[in-house]
Amino acid sequence: MSDFCPSVNAPNVLPLASAKVNVELNSGLHEYEFGFVNPARYSLGYTCVAQHDDPDSAHNADDNIATFKIFADAQNVLVTADQDSVQNFPVN
């Protein structure tokens, strides 16, 4: 995840995971899913430039890609062991 952000200053933290938003074929809804995150409270953010993140290459702040912007976020999203957690984001 270091290609998202190589370092931050406290109280900020580095990203832990990313997930692609997919269109569910039957409902037409946009959905995302994270797997294998530890039970805890998390902050989530939604961006529209994730297609520029190539997991096979490292990016840095000098790369000439689209400007990163969080369009929606959620704080204190609770993940509980052996349960699905749901966090919806507004669609604009």
One Martini backbone bead per residue (centre of mass of N, CA, C, O) as a GRO file, in nm:
protein
   92
    1MET     BB    1   0.050   0.068   0.000
    2SER     BB    2   0.289   0.274  -0.060
    3ASP     BB    3   0.167   0.398  -0.335
    4PHE     BB    4  -0.035   0.586  -0.195
    5CYS     BB    5   0.159   0.633   0.075
    6PRO     BB    6   0.470   0.639   0.220
    7SER     BB    7   0.383   0.870   0.438
    8VAL     BB    8   0.297   0.987   0.775
    9ASN     BB    9   0.150   1.192   1.015
   10ALA     BB   10   0.052   1.232   1.308
   11PRO     BB   11  -0.269   1.089   1.317
   12ASN     BB   12  -0.213   0.955   1.069
   13VAL     BB   13  -0.270   0.685   0.829
   14LEU     BB   14  -0.222   0.426   0.645
   15PRO     BB   15  -0.328   0.234   0.420
   16LEU     BB   16  -0.469  -0.104   0.419
   17ALA     BB   17  -0.688  -0.095   0.175
   18SER     BB   18  -0.846  -0.207  -0.133
   19ALA     BB   19  -1.138  -0.154  -0.359
   20LYS     BB   20  -1.346  -0.244  -0.606
   21VAL     BB   21  -1.602  -0.126  -0.797
   22ASN     BB   22  -1.902  -0.303  -0.871
   23VAL     BB   23  -2.145  -0.434  -1.082
   24GLU     BB   24  -2.437  -0.579  -1.016
   25LEU     BB   25  -2.613  -0.759  -1.241
   26ASN     BB   26  -2.905  -0.785  -1.113
   27SER     BB   27  -2.930  -0.483  -0.966
   28GLY     BB   28  -2.702  -0.248  -1.047
   29LEU     BB   29  -2.524  -0.223  -0.815
   30HIS     BB   30  -2.278  -0.083  -0.624
   31GLU     BB   31  -1.987  -0.273  -0.517
   32TYR     BB   32  -1.797  -0.375  -0.224
   33GLU     BB   33  -1.491  -0.556  -0.097
   34PHE     BB   34  -1.344  -0.682   0.190
   35GLY     BB   35  -1.071  -0.885   0.296
   36PHE     BB   36  -0.910  -0.960   0.574
   37VAL     BB   37  -0.996  -0.787   0.832
   38ASN     BB   38  -0.971  -0.676   1.129
   39PRO     BB   39  -1.114  -0.624   1.409
   40ALA     BB   40  -1.257  -0.291   1.396
   41ARG     BB   41  -1.207   0.048   1.339
   42TYR     BB   42  -1.288   0.243   1.042
   43SER     BB   43  -1.186   0.424   0.759
   44LEU     BB   44  -1.359   0.545   0.469
   45GLY     BB   45  -1.305   0.583   0.107
   46TYR     BB   46  -1.406   0.757  -0.199
   47THR     BB   47  -1.289   0.706  -0.536
   48CYS     BB   48  -1.218   0.783  -0.906
   49VAL     BB   49  -0.879   0.693  -0.934
   50ALA     BB   50  -0.808   0.379  -0.897
   51GLN     BB   51  -0.734   0.297  -1.196
   52HIS     BB   52  -0.425   0.409  -1.145
   53ASP     BB   53  -0.374   0.155  -0.970
   54ASP     BB   54  -0.090  -0.044  -0.988
   55PRO     BB   55   0.000  -0.333  -0.821
   56ASP     BB   56   0.286  -0.369  -1.003
   57SER     BB   57   0.337  -0.061  -0.912
   58ALA     BB   58   0.505   0.218  -0.809
   59HIS     BB   59   0.407   0.515  -0.657
   60ASN     BB   60   0.431   0.875  -0.657
   61ALA     BB   61   0.405   1.218  -0.615
   62ASP     BB   62   0.541   1.262  -0.921
   63ASP     BB   63   0.322   1.146  -1.063
   64ASN     BB   64   0.116   1.171  -1.371
   65ILE     BB   65  -0.185   1.176  -1.232
   66ALA     BB   66  -0.465   1.191  -1.111
   67THR     BB   67  -0.623   1.355  -0.881
   68PHE     BB   68  -0.671   1.304  -0.558
   69LYS     BB   69  -1.010   1.221  -0.432
   70ILE     BB   70  -1.249   1.246  -0.187
   71PHE     BB   71  -1.603   1.198  -0.207
   72ALA     BB   72  -1.629   0.989   0.036
   73ASP     BB   73  -1.695   0.920   0.392
   74ALA     BB   74  -1.615   0.704   0.682
   75GLN     BB   75  -1.653   0.661   1.030
   76ASN     BB   76  -1.641   0.407   1.250
   77VAL     BB   77  -1.623   0.127   1.113
   78LEU     BB   78  -1.749  -0.180   1.204
   79VAL     BB   79  -1.559  -0.478   1.261
   80THR     BB   80  -1.673  -0.813   1.291
   81ALA     BB   81  -1.641  -1.118   1.365
   82ASP     BB   82  -1.820  -1.319   1.148
   83GLN     BB   83  -1.922  -1.050   0.992
   84ASP     BB   84  -2.105  -0.832   0.816
   85SER     BB   85  -2.025  -0.518   0.684
   86VAL     BB   86  -2.198  -0.199   0.633
   87GLN     BB   87  -2.121   0.063   0.379
   88ASN     BB   88  -2.263   0.341   0.253
   89PHE     BB   89  -2.275   0.554  -0.035
   90PRO     BB   90  -2.326   0.819  -0.203
   91VAL     BB   91  -2.503   0.909  -0.504
   92ASN     BB   92  -2.418   1.165  -0.764
   0.00000   0.00000   0.00000
